[in-house]
Amino acid sequence: MPIYEYQCGSCGNTFDLLASRSGASKHPPCELCGAQDTERIMSGFFGRSGSGGGNGESSGVGGACAGCSASSCAGCTR
Ligand SMILES: [Zn+2]
């Protein structure tokens, strides 16, 4: 499941949020100060290398960006 990372523009706190609902909120309240001056930041990809199990082989396809819930985002230019 995708994890989005946000940064608070008010206090600079960074926190991450699971995109469990239908789409992630663009400006969730900061966990620290509660300000909604938050911005989603892209910090690496999920599917880190070297974290053990699974198929262990990246087929090179999984190119869906964080904004897409589909397995591919050919039409997505972000
Ligand atoms: Zn904050």
N, CA, C, O and the ligand as a Tripos MOL2 file, in Angstrom:
@<TRIPOS>MOLECULE
protein
  313   311    79     0     0
PROTEIN
NO_CHARGES

@<TRIPOS>ATOM
      1 N           0.8560   -1.1970    0.0000 N.3       1 MET1
      2 CA          0.0000    0.0000    0.0000 C.3       1 MET1
      3 C           0.8840    1.2370    0.0000 C.2       1 MET1
      4 O           1.9510    1.2590    0.6130 O.2       1 MET1
      5 N           0.4360    2.2270   -0.6750 N.am      2 PRO2
      6 CA          1.2670    3.4350   -0.7810 C.3       2 PRO2
      7 C           1.3360    4.2170    0.5240 C.2       2 PRO2
      8 O           0.3590    4.3290    1.2650 O.2       2 PRO2
      9 N           2.4700    4.7300    0.7650 N.am      3 ILE3
     10 CA          2.6620    5.6060    1.9210 C.3       3 ILE3
     11 C           3.0960    6.9660    1.4050 C.2       3 ILE3
     12 O           4.0630    7.0930    0.6540 O.2       3 ILE3
     13 N           2.3670    7.9590    1.8200 N.am      4 TYR4
     14 CA          2.7120    9.3030    1.3950 C.3       4 TYR4
     15 C           3.4190   10.0160    2.5350 C.2       4 TYR4
     16 O           3.0860    9.8530    3.7090 O.2       4 TYR4
     17 N           4.3860   10.7980    2.1520 N.am      5 GLU5
     18 CA          5.0870   11.5630    3.1620 C.3       5 GLU5
     19 C           4.7420   13.0330    2.9880 C.2       5 GLU5
     20 O           4.6930   13.5590    1.8770 O.2       5 GLU5
     21 N           4.5120   13.6600    4.0960 N.am      6 TYR6
     22 CA          4.1220   15.0640    4.0700 C.3       6 TYR6
     23 C           5.0890   15.8800    4.8920 C.2       6 TYR6
     24 O           5.7140   15.3940    5.8340 O.2       6 TYR6
     25 N           5.1930   17.1270    4.5080 N.am      7 GLN7
     26 CA          5.9730   18.0500    5.3090 C.3       7 GLN7
     27 C           5.1160   19.2370    5.6770 C.2       7 GLN7
     28 O           4.3820   19.7840    4.8550 O.2       7 GLN7
     29 N           5.2260   19.6120    6.9090 N.am      8 CYS8
     30 CA          4.4600   20.7480    7.3950 C.3       8 CYS8
     31 C           5.1920   22.0360    7.0770 C.2       8 CYS8
     32 O           6.3760   22.1850    7.3770 O.2       8 CYS8
     33 N           4.4790   22.9570    6.4690 N.am      9 GLY9
     34 CA          5.0940   24.2250    6.1290 C.3       9 GLY9
     35 C           5.1380   25.1720    7.3080 C.2       9 GLY9
     36 O           5.7430   26.2420    7.2410 O.2       9 GLY9
     37 N           4.4990   24.7710    8.3750 N.am     10 SER10
     38 CA          4.4350   25.6450    9.5340 C.3      10 SER10
     39 C           5.5570   25.3630   10.5230 C.2      10 SER10
     40 O           6.2330   26.2770   10.9960 O.2      10 SER10
     41 N           5.7420   24.0830   10.8270 N.am     11 CYS11
     42 CA          6.7630   23.7430   11.8080 C.3      11 CYS11
     43 C           7.8720   22.8960   11.2090 C.2      11 CYS11
     44 O           8.8820   22.6360   11.8630 O.2      11 CYS11
     45 N           7.6880   22.4650    9.9670 N.am     12 GLY12
     46 CA          8.7510   21.7210    9.3100 C.3      12 GLY12
     47 C           8.7420   20.2370    9.6260 C.2      12 GLY12
     48 O           9.5990   19.4850    9.1610 O.2      12 GLY12
     49 N           7.7780   19.8270   10.4110 N.am     13 ASN13
     50 CA          7.6840   18.4180   10.7460 C.3      13 ASN13
     51 C           7.3700   17.5870    9.5030 C.2      13 ASN13
     52 O           6.5950   18.0060    8.6430 O.2      13 ASN13
     53 N           7.9720   16.4220    9.4220 N.am     14 THR14
     54 CA          7.6130   15.5030    8.3530 C.3      14 THR14
     55 C           6.9790   14.2630    8.9620 C.2      14 THR14
     56 O           7.4000   13.7670   10.0070 O.2      14 THR14
     57 N           5.9800   13.7920    8.2900 N.am     15 PHE15
     58 CA          5.2890   12.6030    8.7780 C.3      15 PHE15
     59 C           4.7250   11.8680    7.5790 C.2      15 PHE15
     60 O           4.5090   12.4480    6.5150 O.2      15 PHE15
     61 N           4.4910   10.5900    7.7700 N.am     16 ASP16
     62 CA          3.9370    9.8450    6.6590 C.3      16 ASP16
     63 C           2.5930    9.2420    7.0080 C.2      16 ASP16
     64 O           2.2580    8.9920    8.1650 O.2      16 ASP16
     65 N           1.8470    9.0240    5.9440 N.am     17 LEU17
     66 CA          0.4590    8.6350    6.0930 C.3      17 LEU17
     67 C           0.1610    7.5190    5.1110 C.2      17 LEU17
     68 O           0.5830    7.5510    3.9540 O.2      17 LEU17
     69 N          -0.5510    6.5640    5.5810 N.am     18 LEU18
     70 CA         -1.0040    5.5160    4.6770 C.3      18 LEU18
     71 C          -2.1700    6.0210    3.8500 C.2      18 LEU18
     72 O          -3.0970    6.6430    4.3680 O.2      18 LEU18
     73 N          -2.1100    5.7470    2.5820 N.am     19 ALA19
     74 CA         -3.2180    6.1410    1.7190 C.3      19 ALA19
     75 C          -4.2710    5.0540    1.7370 C.2      19 ALA19
     76 O          -4.4910    4.3570    0.7470 O.2      19 ALA19
     77 N          -4.9050    4.9270    2.8620 N.am     20 SER20
     78 CA         -5.8380    3.8240    3.0360 C.3      20 SER20
     79 C          -7.2200    4.1780    2.5180 C.2      20 SER20
     80 O          -7.9740    3.3100    2.0780 O.2      20 SER20
     81 N          -7.5330    5.4260    2.5740 N.am     21 ARG21
     82 CA         -8.8590    5.8070    2.0920 C.3      21 ARG21
     83 C          -8.8460    5.9990    0.5820 C.2      21 ARG21
     84 O          -7.8440    5.7340   -0.0820 O.2      21 ARG21
     85 N          -9.9310    6.4460    0.0700 N.am     22 SER22
     86 CA         -9.9940    6.6860   -1.3630 C.3      22 SER22
     87 C          -9.1860    7.9190   -1.7090 C.2      22 SER22
     88 O          -9.6890    9.0420   -1.6880 O.2      22 SER22
     89 N          -7.9430    7.6890   -2.0220 N.am     23 GLY23
     90 CA         -7.0660    8.8190   -2.3120 C.3      23 GLY23
     91 C          -6.6130    9.4780   -1.0330 C.2      23 GLY23
     92 O          -7.3220    9.4850   -0.0270 O.2      23 GLY23
     93 N          -5.4530   10.0150   -1.0880 N.am     24 ALA24
     94 CA         -4.9050   10.6600    0.0960 C.3      24 ALA24
     95 C          -5.2690   12.1300    0.0920 C.2      24 ALA24
     96 O          -5.4120   12.7670   -0.9510 O.2      24 ALA24
     97 N          -5.4090   12.6230    1.2610 N.am     25 SER25
     98 CA         -5.6770   14.0430    1.3840 C.3      25 SER25
     99 C          -4.4620   14.8400    0.9540 C.2      25 SER25
    100 O          -3.3220   14.4470    1.2040 O.2      25 SER25
    101 N          -4.7160   15.9520    0.3130 N.am     26 LYS26
    102 CA         -3.5840   16.7540   -0.1280 C.3      26 LYS26
    103 C          -2.9540   17.5280    1.0220 C.2      26 LYS26
    104 O          -1.7480   17.7710    1.0540 O.2      26 LYS26
    105 N          -3.7910   17.8970    1.9400 N.am     27 HIS27
    106 CA         -3.2730   18.6790    3.0510 C.3      27 HIS27
    107 C          -3.8230   18.1610    4.3790 C.2      27 HIS27
    108 O          -4.6900   18.7820    4.9960 O.2      27 HIS27
    109 N          -3.3140   17.0370    4.7950 N.am     28 PRO28
    110 CA         -3.7420   16.5280    6.0980 C.3      28 PRO28
    111 C          -3.1330   17.3750    7.2020 C.2      28 PRO28
    112 O          -2.0440   17.9240    7.0310 O.2      28 PRO28
    113 N          -3.8030   17.4870    8.3040 N.am     29 PRO29
    114 CA         -3.2550   18.2890    9.3950 C.3      29 PRO29
    115 C          -1.9460   17.7090    9.9210 C.2      29 PRO29
    116 O          -1.7750   16.4940   10.0210 O.2      29 PRO29
    117 N          -1.0590   18.5850   10.2410 N.am     30 CYS30
    118 CA          0.2410   18.1730   10.7690 C.3      30 CYS30
    119 C           0.0490   17.4390   12.0880 C.2      30 CYS30
    120 O          -0.7540   17.8330   12.9350 O.2      30 CYS30
    121 N           0.8020   16.3730   12.2320 N.am     31 GLU31
    122 CA          0.6690   15.5860   13.4520 C.3      31 GLU31
    123 C           1.2390   16.3240   14.6540 C.2      31 GLU31
    124 O           0.9170   16.0130   15.8010 O.2      31 GLU31
    125 N           2.0730   17.2840   14.3810 N.am     32 LEU32
    126 CA          2.7500   17.9490   15.4820 C.3      32 LEU32
    127 C           2.0190   19.2100   15.9220 C.2      32 LEU32
    128 O           1.7300   19.4030   17.1040 O.2      32 LEU32
    129 N           1.7300   20.0550   14.9570 N.am     33 CYS33
    130 CA          1.1480   21.3410   15.3170 C.3      33 CYS33
    131 C          -0.2880   21.4920   14.8290 C.2      33 CYS33
    132 O          -0.9770   22.4430   15.1960 O.2      33 CYS33
    133 N          -0.7320   20.5620   14.0110 N.am     34 GLY34
    134 CA         -2.1280   20.5970   13.5910 C.3      34 GLY34
    135 C          -2.4090   21.5250   12.4300 C.2      34 GLY34
    136 O          -3.5480   21.6280   11.9750 O.2      34 GLY34
    137 N          -1.3810   22.2010   11.9490 N.am     35 ALA35
    138 CA         -1.5830   23.1030   10.8260 C.3      35 ALA35
    139 C          -1.8680   22.3090    9.5620 C.2      35 ALA35
    140 O          -1.3750   21.1940    9.3900 O.2      35 ALA35
    141 N          -2.6520   22.8810    8.6980 N.am     36 GLN36
    142 CA         -2.9430   22.2130    7.4430 C.3      36 GLN36
    143 C          -2.0960   22.7650    6.3110 C.2      36 GLN36
    144 O          -2.3940   22.5750    5.1320 O.2      36 GLN36
    145 N          -1.0490   23.4420    6.6980 N.am     37 ASP37
    146 CA         -0.1090   23.9580    5.7120 C.3      37 ASP37
    147 C           0.8920   22.8670    5.3630 C.2      37 ASP37
    148 O           2.1030   23.0380    5.5020 O.2      37 ASP37
    149 N           0.3620   21.7580    4.9140 N.am     38 THR38
    150 CA          1.2130   20.6020    4.6630 C.3      38 THR38
    151 C           1.3060   20.3230    3.1780 C.2      38 THR38
    152 O           0.4280   20.6990    2.4010 O.2      38 THR38
    153 N           2.3490   19.6790    2.8110 N.am     39 GLU39
    154 CA          2.6100   19.4270    1.4120 C.3      39 GLU39
    155 C           3.1560   18.0190    1.2530 C.2      39 GLU39
    156 O           4.0050   17.5680    2.0220 O.2      39 GLU39
    157 N           2.6600   17.3560    0.2630 N.am     40 ARG40
    158 CA          3.1370   15.9990    0.0420 C.3      40 ARG40
    159 C           4.5050   16.0340   -0.6260 C.2      40 ARG40
    160 O           4.7300   16.7670   -1.5890 O.2      40 ARG40
    161 N           5.3790   15.2490   -0.1080 N.am     41 ILE41
    162 CA          6.7140   15.1760   -0.7010 C.3      41 ILE41
    163 C           6.9870   13.7470   -1.1420 C.2      41 ILE41
    164 O           6.4890   12.7830   -0.5600 O.2      41 ILE41
    165 N           7.7680   13.6480   -2.1550 N.am     42 MET42
    166 CA          8.1250   12.3360   -2.6690 C.3      42 MET42
    167 C           9.4850   11.9410   -2.1170 C.2      42 MET42
    168 O          10.5010   12.5640   -2.4260 O.2      42 MET42
    169 N           9.4890   10.9320   -1.3230 N.am     43 SER43
    170 CA         10.7550   10.4830   -0.7680 C.3      43 SER43
    171 C          10.9670    9.0280   -1.1360 C.2      43 SER43
    172 O          10.5690    8.1200   -0.4070 O.2      43 SER43
    173 N          11.5780    8.8320   -2.2390 N.am     44 GLY44
    174 CA         11.8940    7.4730   -2.6430 C.3      44 GLY44
    175 C          10.6540    6.6840   -3.0150 C.2      44 GLY44
    176 O           9.5370    7.1990   -3.0270 O.2      44 GLY44
    177 N          10.8800    5.4600   -3.3090 N.am     45 PHE45
    178 CA          9.7890    4.6010   -3.7260 C.3      45 PHE45
    179 C           9.5370    3.5500   -2.6600 C.2      45 PHE45
    180 O          10.4220    3.1860   -1.8850 O.2      45 PHE45
    181 N           8.3330    3.0900   -2.6480 N.am     46 PHE46
    182 CA          8.1060    1.8910   -1.8540 C.3      46 PHE46
    183 C           8.6290    0.7060   -2.6590 C.2      46 PHE46
    184 O           8.7970    0.7960   -3.8750 O.2      46 PHE46
    185 N           8.8740   -0.3580   -1.9980 N.am     47 GLY47
    186 CA          9.5750   -1.4480   -2.6610 C.3      47 GLY47
    187 C          11.0690   -1.2070   -2.5610 C.2      47 GLY47
    188 O          11.7860   -1.1880   -3.5620 O.2      47 GLY47
    189 N          11.5100   -1.0280   -1.3550 N.am     48 ARG48
    190 CA         12.9300   -0.7900   -1.1570 C.3      48 ARG48
    191 C          13.7290   -2.0420   -1.5210 C.2      48 ARG48
    192 O          13.2610   -3.1740   -1.3990 O.2      48 ARG48
    193 N          14.9020   -1.7900   -1.9520 N.am     49 SER49
    194 CA         15.7490   -2.9180   -2.2900 C.3      49 SER49
    195 C          16.3320   -3.5250   -1.0200 C.2      49 SER49
    196 O          16.6890   -2.8280   -0.0700 O.2      49 SER49
    197 N          16.4120   -4.8000   -1.0420 N.am     50 GLY50
    198 CA         17.0960   -5.4710    0.0460 C.3      50 GLY50
    199 C          16.2550   -5.7470    1.2770 C.2      50 GLY50
    200 O          16.7730   -6.2210    2.2880 O.2      50 GLY50
    201 N          14.9630   -5.4560    1.2040 N.am     51 SER51
    202 CA         14.1570   -5.7300    2.3800 C.3      51 SER51
    203 C          13.5070   -7.0990    2.2710 C.2      51 SER51
    204 O          12.2880   -7.2420    2.3760 O.2      51 SER51
    205 N          14.3170   -8.0580    2.0680 N.am     52 GLY52
    206 CA         13.8830   -9.4460    2.2200 C.3      52 GLY52
    207 C          12.9600   -9.9670    1.1540 C.2      52 GLY52
    208 O          13.0950   -9.6670   -0.0320 O.2      52 GLY52
    209 N          12.0530  -10.7270    1.5970 N.am     53 GLY53
    210 CA         11.3060  -11.7380    0.8650 C.3      53 GLY53
    211 C          10.6060  -11.3340   -0.4100 C.2      53 GLY53
    212 O          11.0660  -10.4550   -1.1380 O.2      53 GLY53
    213 N           9.5130  -11.9700   -0.6660 N.am     54 GLY54
    214 CA          8.8030  -11.7220   -1.9030 C.3      54 GLY54
    215 C           9.4760  -12.3860   -3.0730 C.2      54 GLY54
    216 O          10.1950  -13.3730   -2.9150 O.2      54 GLY54
    217 N           9.2470  -11.8570   -4.2210 N.am     55 ASN55
    218 CA          9.7810  -12.4640   -5.4220 C.3      55 ASN55
    219 C          11.2520  -12.1110   -5.6250 C.2      55 ASN55
    220 O          11.9720  -12.7910   -6.3560 O.2      55 ASN55
    221 N          11.6760  -11.0560   -4.9790 N.am     56 GLY56
    222 CA         13.0790  -10.7100   -5.0130 C.3      56 GLY56
    223 C          13.5790  -10.2900   -6.3690 C.2      56 GLY56
    224 O          14.7660  -10.0080   -6.5380 O.2      56 GLY56
    225 N          12.7000  -10.2440   -7.3270 N.am     57 GLU57
    226 CA         13.1530   -9.8390   -8.6530 C.3      57 GLU57
    227 C          12.2650   -8.7240   -9.1650 C.2      57 GLU57
    228 O          11.0550   -8.8970   -9.3150 O.2      57 GLU57
    229 N          12.8570   -7.6100   -9.4230 N.am     58 SER58
    230 CA         12.0710   -6.5210   -9.9580 C.3      58 SER58
    231 C          11.9540   -6.6780  -11.4600 C.2      58 SER58
    232 O          12.9550   -6.7070  -12.1760 O.2      58 SER58
    233 N          10.7490   -6.7770  -11.9180 N.am     59 SER59
    234 CA         10.5350   -7.0230  -13.3330 C.3      59 SER59
    235 C          10.7360   -5.7540  -14.1490 C.2      59 SER59
    236 O          10.6600   -5.7780  -15.3780 O.2      59 SER59
    237 N          10.9850   -4.6840  -13.4840 N.am     60 GLY60
    238 CA         11.2290   -3.4540  -14.2040 C.3      60 GLY60
    239 C           9.9640   -2.7520  -14.6580 C.2      60 GLY60
    240 O          10.0350   -1.6890  -15.2740 O.2      60 GLY60
    241 N           8.8360   -3.3170  -14.3700 N.am     61 VAL61
    242 CA          7.5990   -2.7080  -14.8260 C.3      61 VAL61
    243 C           7.0500   -1.7670  -13.7800 C.2      61 VAL61
    244 O           6.9520   -0.5650  -14.0270 O.2      61 VAL61
    245 N           6.6970   -2.2720  -12.6400 N.am     62 GLY62
    246 CA          6.0300   -1.5250  -11.5870 C.3      62 GLY62
    247 C           6.2920   -0.0390  -11.5510 C.2      62 GLY62
    248 O           6.8630    0.4610  -10.5820 O.2      62 GLY62
    249 N           5.8940    0.6710  -12.5720 N.am     63 GLY63
    250 CA          6.2440    2.0740  -12.6490 C.3      63 GLY63
    251 C           5.1360    3.0050  -12.2320 C.2      63 GLY63
    252 O           5.1470    4.1810  -12.5960 O.2      63 GLY63
    253 N           4.1920    2.5120  -11.4870 N.am     64 ALA64
    254 CA          3.1090    3.3810  -11.0660 C.3      64 ALA64
    255 C           3.6360    4.4320  -10.1090 C.2      64 ALA64
    256 O           4.4030    4.1240   -9.1970 O.2      64 ALA64
    257 N           3.2350    5.6400  -10.3120 N.am     65 CYS65
    258 CA          3.6610    6.6930   -9.4240 C.3      65 CYS65
    259 C           2.7860    6.7080   -8.1850 C.2      65 CYS65
    260 O           1.7850    5.9950   -8.1210 O.2      65 CYS65
    261 N           3.1500    7.5020   -7.2200 N.am     66 ALA66
    262 CA          2.4490    7.5000   -5.9500 C.3      66 ALA66
    263 C           1.0170    8.0040   -6.0850 C.2      66 ALA66
    264 O           0.1690    7.7300   -5.2360 O.2      66 ALA66
    265 N           0.7610    8.7280   -7.1380 N.am     67 GLY67
    266 CA         -0.5670    9.2910   -7.2950 C.3      67 GLY67
    267 C          -1.5460    8.3420   -7.9490 C.2      67 GLY67
    268 O          -2.7440    8.6160   -8.0120 O.2      67 GLY67
    269 N          -1.0380    7.2360   -8.4300 N.am     68 CYS68
    270 CA         -1.8990    6.3100   -9.1410 C.3      68 CYS68
    271 C          -2.1010    5.0520   -8.3240 C.2      68 CYS68
    272 O          -1.1570    4.5250   -7.7360 O.2      68 CYS68
    273 N          -3.2980    4.5850   -8.2880 N.am     69 SER69
    274 CA         -3.5500    3.3390   -7.6010 C.3      69 SER69
    275 C          -3.4640    2.1750   -8.5690 C.2      69 SER69
    276 O          -3.4200    1.0170   -8.1540 O.2      69 SER69
    277 N          -3.4400    2.4710   -9.8280 N.am     70 ALA70
    278 CA         -3.3250    1.4150  -10.8140 C.3      70 ALA70
    279 C          -1.9010    0.8800  -10.8470 C.2      70 ALA70
    280 O          -0.9860    1.4640  -10.2680 O.2      70 ALA70
    281 N          -1.7390   -0.2170  -11.5200 N.am     71 SER71
    282 CA         -0.4160   -0.8270  -11.5700 C.3      71 SER71
    283 C           0.4600   -0.1740  -12.6210 C.2      71 SER71
    284 O           1.6700   -0.3960  -12.6630 O.2      71 SER71
    285 N          -0.1460    0.6140  -13.4490 N.am     72 SER72
    286 CA          0.6560    1.3780  -14.3820 C.3      72 SER72
    287 C          -0.0180    2.7200  -14.6020 C.2      72 SER72
    288 O          -1.2390    2.8420  -14.4970 O.2      72 SER72
    289 N           0.7710    3.7010  -14.9010 N.am     73 CYS73
    290 CA          0.1650    5.0090  -15.1150 C.3      73 CYS73
    291 C           0.6610    5.5910  -16.4200 C.2      73 CYS73
    292 O           1.3650    6.6010  -16.4550 O.2      73 CYS73
    293 N           0.2790    4.9330  -17.4760 N.am     74 ALA74
    294 CA          0.7340    5.3810  -18.7790 C.3      74 ALA74
    295 C           0.1950    6.7700  -19.1010 C.2      74 ALA74
    296 O           0.8460    7.5630  -19.7810 O.2      74 ALA74
    297 N          -0.9920    7.0460  -18.6050 N.am     75 GLY75
    298 CA         -1.5850    8.3270  -18.9140 C.3      75 GLY75
    299 C          -1.2730    9.3930  -17.8910 C.2      75 GLY75
    300 O          -1.6960   10.5430  -18.0130 O.2      75 GLY75
    301 N          -0.5330    8.9980  -16.8910 N.am     76 CYS76
    302 CA         -0.2240    9.9280  -15.8170 C.3      76 CYS76
    303 C           1.1170   10.5680  -16.0970 C.2      76 CYS76
    304 O           2.1120    9.8740  -16.3040 O.2      76 CYS76
    305 N           1.1450   11.8620  -16.1030 N.am     77 THR77
    306 CA          2.3940   12.5420  -16.4300 C.3      77 THR77
    307 C           3.0980   13.0790  -15.2000 C.2      77 THR77
    308 O           4.0960   13.7910  -15.3100 O.2      77 THR77
    309 N           2.5920   12.7470  -14.0560 N.am     78 ARG78
    310 CA          3.2840   13.2280  -12.8740 C.3      78 ARG78
    311 C           4.4460   12.3530  -12.5810 C.2      78 ARG78
    312 O           5.1690   12.5910  -11.6140 O.2      78 ARG78
    313 ZN          3.4080   21.3290   11.8200 Zn       79 ZN79
@<TRIPOS>BOND
     1     1     2 1
     2     2     3 1
     3     3     4 2
     4     3     5 am
     5     5     6 1
     6     6     7 1
     7     7     8 2
     8     7     9 am
     9     9    10 1
    10    10    11 1
    11    11    12 2
    12    11    13 am
    13    13    14 1
    14    14    15 1
    15    15    16 2
    16    15    17 am
    17    17    18 1
    18    18    19 1
    19    19    20 2
    20    19    21 am
    21    21    22 1
    22    22    23 1
    23    23    24 2
    24    23    25 am
    25    25    26 1
    26    26    27 1
    27    27    28 2
    28    27    29 am
    29    29    30 1
    30    30    31 1
    31    31    32 2
    32    31    33 am
    33    33    34 1
    34    34    35 1
    35    35    36 2
    36    35    37 am
    37    37    38 1
    38    38    39 1
    39    39    40 2
    40    39    41 am
    41    41    42 1
    42    42    43 1
    43    43    44 2
    44    43    45 am
    45    45    46 1
    46    46    47 1
    47    47    48 2
    48    47    49 am
    49    49    50 1
    50    50    51 1
    51    51    52 2
    52    51    53 am
    53    53    54 1
    54    54    55 1
    55    55    56 2
    56    55    57 am
    57    57    58 1
    58    58    59 1
    59    59    60 2
    60    59    61 am
    61    61    62 1
    62    62    63 1
    63    63    64 2
    64    63    65 am
    65    65    66 1
    66    66    67 1
    67    67    68 2
    68    67    69 am
    69    69    70 1
    70    70    71 1
    71    71    72 2
    72    71    73 am
    73    73    74 1
    74    74    75 1
    75    75    76 2
    76    75    77 am
    77    77    78 1
    78    78    79 1
    79    79    80 2
    80    79    81 am
    81    81    82 1
    82    82    83 1
    83    83    84 2
    84    83    85 am
    85    85    86 1
    86    86    87 1
    87    87    88 2
    88    87    89 am
    89    89    90 1
    90    90    91 1
    91    91    92 2
    92    91    93 am
    93    93    94 1
    94    94    95 1
    95    95    96 2
    96    95    97 am
    97    97    98 1
    98    98    99 1
    99    99   100 2
   100    99   101 am
   101   101   102 1
   102   102   103 1
   103   103   104 2
   104   103   105 am
   105   105   106 1
   106   106   107 1
   107   107   108 2
   108   107   109 am
   109   109   110 1
   110   110   111 1
   111   111   112 2
   112   111   113 am
   113   113   114 1
   114   114   115 1
   115   115   116 2
   116   115   117 am
   117   117   118 1
   118   118   119 1
   119   119   120 2
   120   119   121 am
   121   121   122 1
   122   122   123 1
   123   123   124 2
   124   123   125 am
   125   125   126 1
   126   126   127 1
   127   127   128 2
   128   127   129 am
   129   129   130 1
   130   130   131 1
   131   131   132 2
   132   131   133 am
   133   133   134 1
   134   134   135 1
   135   135   136 2
   136   135   137 am
   137   137   138 1
   138   138   139 1
   139   139   140 2
   140   139   141 am
   141   141   142 1
   142   142   143 1
   143   143   144 2
   144   143   145 am
   145   145   146 1
   146   146   147 1
   147   147   148 2
   148   147   149 am
   149   149   150 1
   150   150   151 1
   151   151   152 2
   152   151   153 am
   153   153   154 1
   154   154   155 1
   155   155   156 2
   156   155   157 am
   157   157   158 1
   158   158   159 1
   159   159   160 2
   160   159   161 am
   161   161   162 1
   162   162   163 1
   163   163   164 2
   164   163   165 am
   165   165   166 1
   166   166   167 1
   167   167   168 2
   168   167   169 am
   169   169   170 1
   170   170   171 1
   171   171   172 2
   172   171   173 am
   173   173   174 1
   174   174   175 1
   175   175   176 2
   176   175   177 am
   177   177   178 1
   178   178   179 1
   179   179   180 2
   180   179   181 am
   181   181   182 1
   182   182   183 1
   183   183   184 2
   184   183   185 am
   185   185   186 1
   186   186   187 1
   187   187   188 2
   188   187   189 am
   189   189   190 1
   190   190   191 1
   191   191   192 2
   192   191   193 am
   193   193   194 1
   194   194   195 1
   195   195   196 2
   196   195   197 am
   197   197   198 1
   198   198   199 1
   199   199   200 2
   200   199   201 am
   201   201   202 1
   202   202   203 1
   203   203   204 2
   204   203   205 am
   205   205   206 1
   206   206   207 1
   207   207   208 2
   208   207   209 am
   209   209   210 1
   210   210   211 1
   211   211   212 2
   212   211   213 am
   213   213   214 1
   214   214   215 1
   215   215   216 2
   216   215   217 am
   217   217   218 1
   218   218   219 1
   219   219   220 2
   220   219   221 am
   221   221   222 1
   222   222   223 1
   223   223   224 2
   224   223   225 am
   225   225   226 1
   226   226   227 1
   227   227   228 2
   228   227   229 am
   229   229   230 1
   230   230   231 1
   231   231   232 2
   232   231   233 am
   233   233   234 1
   234   234   235 1
   235   235   236 2
   236   235   237 am
   237   237   238 1
   238   238   239 1
   239   239   240 2
   240   239   241 am
   241   241   242 1
   242   242   243 1
   243   243   244 2
   244   243   245 am
   245   245   246 1
   246   246   247 1
   247   247   248 2
   248   247   249 am
   249   249   250 1
   250   250   251 1
   251   251   252 2
   252   251   253 am
   253   253   254 1
   254   254   255 1
   255   255   256 2
   256   255   257 am
   257   257   258 1
   258   258   259 1
   259   259   260 2
   260   259   261 am
   261   261   262 1
   262   262   263 1
   263   263   264 2
   264   263   265 am
   265   265   266 1
   266   266   267 1
   267   267   268 2
   268   267   269 am
   269   269   270 1
   270   270   271 1
   271   271   272 2
   272   271   273 am
   273   273   274 1
   274   274   275 1
   275   275   276 2
   276   275   277 am
   277   277   278 1
   278   278   279 1
   279   279   280 2
   280   279   281 am
   281   281   282 1
   282   282   283 1
   283   283   284 2
   284   283   285 am
   285   285   286 1
   286   286   287 1
   287   287   288 2
   288   287   289 am
   289   289   290 1
   290   290   291 1
   291   291   292 2
   292   291   293 am
   293   293   294 1
   294   294   295 1
   295   295   296 2
   296   295   297 am
   297   297   298 1
   298   298   299 1
   299   299   300 2
   300   299   301 am
   301   301   302 1
   302   302   303 1
   303   303   304 2
   304   303   305 am
   305   305   306 1
   306   306   307 1
   307   307   308 2
   308   307   309 am
   309   309   310 1
   310   310   311 1
   311   311   312 2
@<TRIPOS>SUBSTRUCTURE
     1 MET1         2 RESIDUE 1 A MET
     2 PRO2         6 RESIDUE 1 A PRO
     3 ILE3        10 RESIDUE 1 A ILE
     4 TYR4        14 RESIDUE 1 A TYR
     5 GLU5        18 RESIDUE 1 A GLU
     6 TYR6        22 RESIDUE 1 A TYR
     7 GLN7        26 RESIDUE 1 A GLN
     8 CYS8        30 RESIDUE 1 A CYS
     9 GLY9        34 RESIDUE 1 A GLY
    10 SER10       38 RESIDUE 1 A SER
    11 CYS11       42 RESIDUE 1 A CYS
    12 GLY12       46 RESIDUE 1 A GLY
    13 ASN13       50 RESIDUE 1 A ASN
    14 THR14       54 RESIDUE 1 A THR
    15 PHE15       58 RESIDUE 1 A PHE
    16 ASP16       62 RESIDUE 1 A ASP
    17 LEU17       66 RESIDUE 1 A LEU
    18 LEU18       70 RESIDUE 1 A LEU
    19 ALA19       74 RESIDUE 1 A ALA
    20 SER20       78 RESIDUE 1 A SER
    21 ARG21       82 RESIDUE 1 A ARG
    22 SER22       86 RESIDUE 1 A SER
    23 GLY23       90 RESIDUE 1 A GLY
    24 ALA24       94 RESIDUE 1 A ALA
    25 SER25       98 RESIDUE 1 A SER
    26 LYS26      102 RESIDUE 1 A LYS
    27 HIS27      106 RESIDUE 1 A HIS
    28 PRO28      110 RESIDUE 1 A PRO
    29 PRO29      114 RESIDUE 1 A PRO
    30 CYS30      118 RESIDUE 1 A CYS
    31 GLU31      122 RESIDUE 1 A GLU
    32 LEU32      126 RESIDUE 1 A LEU
    33 CYS33      130 RESIDUE 1 A CYS
    34 GLY34      134 RESIDUE 1 A GLY
    35 ALA35      138 RESIDUE 1 A ALA
    36 GLN36      142 RESIDUE 1 A GLN
    37 ASP37      146 RESIDUE 1 A ASP
    38 THR38      150 RESIDUE 1 A THR
    39 GLU39      154 RESIDUE 1 A GLU
    40 ARG40      158 RESIDUE 1 A ARG
    41 ILE41      162 RESIDUE 1 A ILE
    42 MET42      166 RESIDUE 1 A MET
    43 SER43      170 RESIDUE 1 A SER
    44 GLY44      174 RESIDUE 1 A GLY
    45 PHE45      178 RESIDUE 1 A PHE
    46 PHE46      182 RESIDUE 1 A PHE
    47 GLY47      186 RESIDUE 1 A GLY
    48 ARG48      190 RESIDUE 1 A ARG
    49 SER49      194 RESIDUE 1 A SER
    50 GLY50      198 RESIDUE 1 A GLY
    51 SER51      202 RESIDUE 1 A SER
    52 GLY52      206 RESIDUE 1 A GLY
    53 GLY53      210 RESIDUE 1 A GLY
    54 GLY54      214 RESIDUE 1 A GLY
    55 ASN55      218 RESIDUE 1 A ASN
    56 GLY56      222 RESIDUE 1 A GLY
    57 GLU57      226 RESIDUE 1 A GLU
    58 SER58      230 RESIDUE 1 A SER
    59 SER59      234 RESIDUE 1 A SER
    60 GLY60      238 RESIDUE 1 A GLY
    61 VAL61      242 RESIDUE 1 A VAL
    62 GLY62      246 RESIDUE 1 A GLY
    63 GLY63      250 RESIDUE 1 A GLY
    64 ALA64      254 RESIDUE 1 A ALA
    65 CYS65      258 RESIDUE 1 A CYS
    66 ALA66      262 RESIDUE 1 A ALA
    67 GLY67      266 RESIDUE 1 A GLY
    68 CYS68      270 RESIDUE 1 A CYS
    69 SER69      274 RESIDUE 1 A SER
    70 ALA70      278 RESIDUE 1 A ALA
    71 SER71      282 RESIDUE 1 A SER
    72 SER72      286 RESIDUE 1 A SER
    73 CYS73      290 RESIDUE 1 A CYS
    74 ALA74      294 RESIDUE 1 A ALA
    75 GLY75      298 RESIDUE 1 A GLY
    76 CYS76      302 RESIDUE 1 A CYS
    77 THR77      306 RESIDUE 1 A THR
    78 ARG78      310 RESIDUE 1 A ARG
    79 ZN79       313 GROUP 0 **** ****
